[in-house]
Amino acid sequence: MAAIKSKRVYEEAVKGDGLRILVDRLWPRGVKKEAAGWDEWLKELAPSTELRNWFGHEREKWPEFRRKYKEELKSNAAVADFIAAHKKNKTITLLYSAKDTEHNQALVLQEYLEELMP
């Protein structure tokens, strides 16, 4: 089983990050493409624009956001593609740009993938 971690895209890359994957739908503010420190950008794994806008990082919406995002992931073909492509990676770090390190889509995606990846 791959170890899946998450961290802010603005944090420095370290050797233990393994494969670094940006999972935001939008390009992170202030990051130049030539300075991007990740291996892949999989915006299709991010929450839909509608769900992202509804959530707006309002903590009181967190439980409902988690539920709705997991529902989106269940019908998202990109999840199966991700698992097939990355099941042999030892370490995967999901990168996000949100300021809130405890209430963001990468944590939900991490939890969801950990349940599915062998």
C-alpha positions as CSV (number, residue, x, y, z in Angstrom):
1,M,0.0,0.0,0.0
2,A,1.2,3.4,-0.9
3,A,1.7,5.9,2.0
4,I,-0.5,8.9,1.1
5,K,0.2,12.3,2.7
6,S,-1.0,15.8,2.1
7,K,0.6,19.2,2.5
8,R,0.3,22.8,1.3
9,V,1.8,23.4,-2.2
10,Y,3.7,26.3,-0.7
11,E,5.7,24.1,1.7
12,E,9.2,23.1,0.6
13,A,9.5,19.7,-1.1
14,V,11.4,17.1,0.9
15,K,12.9,13.8,-0.1
16,G,10.2,11.9,1.8
17,D,7.4,13.4,-0.2
18,G,7.7,10.8,-3.0
19,L,5.4,11.5,-5.9
20,R,4.0,15.1,-5.5
21,I,0.6,15.6,-7.1
22,L,-1.3,18.9,-7.1
23,V,-5.0,18.2,-6.6
24,D,-6.5,21.7,-6.9
25,R,-8.8,22.6,-9.7
26,L,-7.2,26.1,-10.0
27,W,-3.5,26.9,-10.3
28,P,-2.1,28.1,-6.9
29,R,-1.7,31.8,-6.5
30,G,1.8,33.1,-6.7
31,V,3.3,29.9,-8.1
32,K,5.1,30.3,-11.4
33,K,4.8,27.3,-13.8
34,E,8.6,27.0,-14.1
35,A,8.9,26.9,-10.3
36,A,6.2,24.3,-9.8
37,G,7.6,21.7,-7.5
38,W,5.3,18.8,-8.3
39,D,5.2,15.8,-10.6
40,E,1.6,16.0,-11.8
41,W,-1.4,18.2,-11.7
42,L,-4.6,16.2,-11.5
43,K,-7.3,18.8,-11.3
44,E,-9.9,16.2,-12.3
45,L,-9.6,14.7,-8.8
46,A,-10.5,18.1,-7.2
47,P,-14.0,18.9,-6.2
48,S,-16.3,20.3,-8.8
49,T,-16.4,24.0,-9.3
50,E,-19.9,24.1,-7.9
51,L,-19.0,22.2,-4.7
52,R,-15.8,24.2,-4.2
53,N,-17.7,27.5,-4.5
54,W,-20.4,26.3,-2.2
55,F,-17.9,25.2,0.5
56,G,-15.9,28.4,0.3
57,H,-13.7,27.0,3.1
58,E,-16.4,27.7,5.7
59,R,-15.6,25.4,8.6
60,E,-19.3,24.9,9.5
61,K,-19.9,23.3,6.1
62,W,-17.0,20.9,6.5
63,P,-19.0,17.7,7.4
64,E,-21.4,18.3,4.5
65,F,-18.5,19.1,2.1
66,R,-16.7,15.9,3.0
67,R,-19.9,13.9,2.3
68,K,-20.6,15.6,-1.0
69,Y,-17.0,15.4,-2.2
70,K,-16.9,11.7,-1.4
71,E,-20.1,11.3,-3.4
72,E,-18.4,13.1,-6.4
73,L,-15.4,10.8,-6.1
74,K,-17.5,7.7,-6.3
75,S,-18.6,8.6,-9.8
76,N,-15.3,10.1,-10.9
77,A,-13.5,7.9,-13.5
78,A,-10.3,9.8,-12.7
79,V,-10.1,8.0,-9.3
80,A,-9.8,4.5,-10.9
81,D,-7.3,5.9,-13.4
82,F,-5.2,7.4,-10.5
83,I,-5.2,4.1,-8.6
84,A,-4.2,2.1,-11.6
85,A,-1.4,4.5,-12.4
86,H,-0.1,5.0,-8.9
87,K,-0.7,1.7,-7.0
88,K,3.0,0.9,-7.1
89,N,4.2,4.2,-5.8
90,K,5.6,3.9,-2.2
91,T,4.8,7.5,-1.2
92,I,2.4,10.0,-2.6
93,T,1.9,13.5,-1.4
94,L,-1.3,15.3,-2.4
95,L,-0.7,19.1,-2.6
96,Y,-3.3,21.8,-2.0
97,S,-3.2,25.5,-1.8
98,A,-5.9,26.1,0.9
99,K,-4.7,28.0,4.0
100,D,-6.7,25.7,6.3
101,T,-4.6,22.6,6.9
102,E,-7.4,20.8,8.7
103,H,-10.4,21.4,6.3
104,N,-9.4,21.0,2.7
105,Q,-10.1,18.7,-0.3
106,A,-6.7,16.9,-0.2
107,L,-7.5,15.5,3.3
108,V,-10.8,14.1,2.0
109,L,-9.2,12.7,-1.1
110,Q,-6.4,11.2,1.0
111,E,-8.9,9.5,3.2
112,Y,-10.9,8.2,0.2
113,L,-7.9,6.9,-1.6
114,E,-6.5,5.1,1.5
115,E,-9.8,3.2,1.7
116,L,-9.5,2.1,-2.0
117,M,-5.8,1.5,-2.6
118,P,-4.5,-2.0,-1.7
